[in-house]
Amino acid sequence: MDLMLKATLGAAVVVILAALAKTRNYYIAGLVPLFPTFALIAHYIVGKGRSLEDLKTTIVFGMWSIIPYFIYLATLYVMVDRMRLEASLAVAALAWLMAATVLVSVWVRLHG
């Protein structure tokens, strides 16, 4: 049942994104993925299964995770003028992966 709920939420997000992309306010489609659907699930699971301090640590790490997402967006913004869309998305995703790896590495060194 839990897996069905997650799959339904994911499908709903895709439908909402597709619908928004066709409206005159298409840019709002960039906001929908930032709704904290998975953060709500993660914070609930951590909050129920671990200490309050662990939950707070998870929340702070989530705040820092905005940096890789910003790097993804900045990279994509620059690349769409220079490459095909698919290649731009791939480069931006790679930039996110590199930034996320650095973030996790630094976090482990400081908090591990």
C-alpha positions as CSV (number, residue, x, y, z in Angstrom):
1,M,0.0,0.0,0.0
2,D,2.8,2.4,0.9
3,L,4.5,1.8,-2.5
4,M,1.2,2.4,-4.3
5,L,0.8,5.8,-2.5
6,K,4.3,6.9,-3.5
7,A,3.7,5.8,-7.2
8,T,0.3,7.6,-7.2
9,L,2.0,10.8,-5.9
10,G,4.7,10.6,-8.5
11,A,2.2,10.1,-11.3
12,A,0.1,13.0,-10.0
13,V,3.1,15.3,-10.1
14,V,3.8,14.3,-13.7
15,V,0.2,15.0,-14.7
16,I,0.3,18.4,-13.0
17,L,3.6,19.3,-14.7
18,A,2.3,18.3,-18.1
19,A,-0.9,20.3,-17.6
20,L,0.9,23.4,-16.3
21,A,3.4,23.3,-19.2
22,K,0.5,23.8,-21.6
23,T,-0.9,26.9,-19.9
24,R,0.1,30.5,-20.3
25,N,1.7,30.3,-16.9
26,Y,4.0,27.4,-18.0
27,Y,6.8,28.7,-15.8
28,I,4.9,27.5,-12.7
29,A,5.8,24.0,-13.8
30,G,9.3,24.9,-12.4
31,L,7.8,25.3,-8.9
32,V,5.8,22.0,-8.7
33,P,8.9,19.7,-8.4
34,L,9.9,21.8,-5.3
35,F,6.8,20.9,-3.4
36,P,8.2,18.9,-0.5
37,T,6.4,15.6,-1.3
38,F,9.4,13.4,-0.7
39,A,10.7,15.7,2.1
40,L,7.5,15.2,3.9
41,I,7.8,11.4,3.6
42,A,11.5,11.4,4.6
43,H,10.9,13.7,7.6
44,Y,8.0,11.6,8.8
45,I,10.0,8.4,8.5
46,V,13.1,9.9,10.2
47,G,10.9,11.7,12.8
48,K,9.1,8.5,13.7
49,G,12.1,6.2,13.7
50,R,14.9,8.3,15.1
51,S,15.6,10.9,17.7
52,L,14.5,14.6,17.5
53,E,18.1,15.5,17.1
54,D,18.5,13.2,14.1
55,L,15.4,14.8,12.5
56,K,16.8,18.2,13.0
57,T,20.1,17.1,11.4
58,T,18.1,15.8,8.4
59,I,16.3,19.1,8.1
60,V,19.6,21.1,8.2
61,F,21.1,18.8,5.6
62,G,18.0,19.4,3.5
63,M,18.6,23.1,3.7
64,W,22.2,22.6,2.3
65,S,20.8,20.4,-0.5
66,I,19.4,23.5,-2.2
67,I,23.0,24.2,-3.4
68,P,23.2,21.2,-5.8
69,Y,19.7,22.0,-7.1
70,F,20.8,25.7,-7.7
71,I,23.9,24.4,-9.5
72,Y,21.7,22.2,-11.7
73,L,19.4,25.1,-12.6
74,A,22.3,27.5,-13.3
75,T,24.1,24.9,-15.5
76,L,20.9,24.2,-17.4
77,Y,20.2,27.9,-17.9
78,V,23.7,28.4,-19.4
79,M,23.7,25.1,-21.5
80,V,20.3,25.4,-23.2
81,D,21.8,28.2,-25.4
82,R,24.8,26.1,-26.3
83,M,23.6,22.5,-26.7
84,R,20.5,20.4,-27.6
85,L,18.0,20.2,-24.8
86,E,18.7,16.5,-24.0
87,A,22.5,17.2,-23.8
88,S,21.9,20.3,-21.7
89,L,19.7,18.2,-19.3
90,A,22.4,15.6,-19.1
91,V,25.2,18.1,-18.3
92,A,23.0,19.8,-15.7
93,A,22.2,16.5,-14.1
94,L,25.9,15.7,-14.0
95,A,26.6,19.1,-12.4
96,W,24.0,18.2,-9.8
97,L,25.6,14.9,-9.1
98,M,29.0,16.4,-8.7
99,A,27.7,19.1,-6.4
100,A,25.7,16.6,-4.4
101,T,28.8,14.4,-4.1
102,V,30.8,17.3,-2.8
103,L,28.0,18.3,-0.4
104,V,27.8,14.7,1.1
105,S,31.6,14.5,1.3
106,V,31.9,17.8,3.2
107,W,29.0,16.9,5.4
108,V,30.5,13.5,6.4
109,R,33.8,15.2,7.2
110,L,32.2,17.9,9.3
111,H,29.4,15.8,11.0
112,G,30.6,12.2,10.6
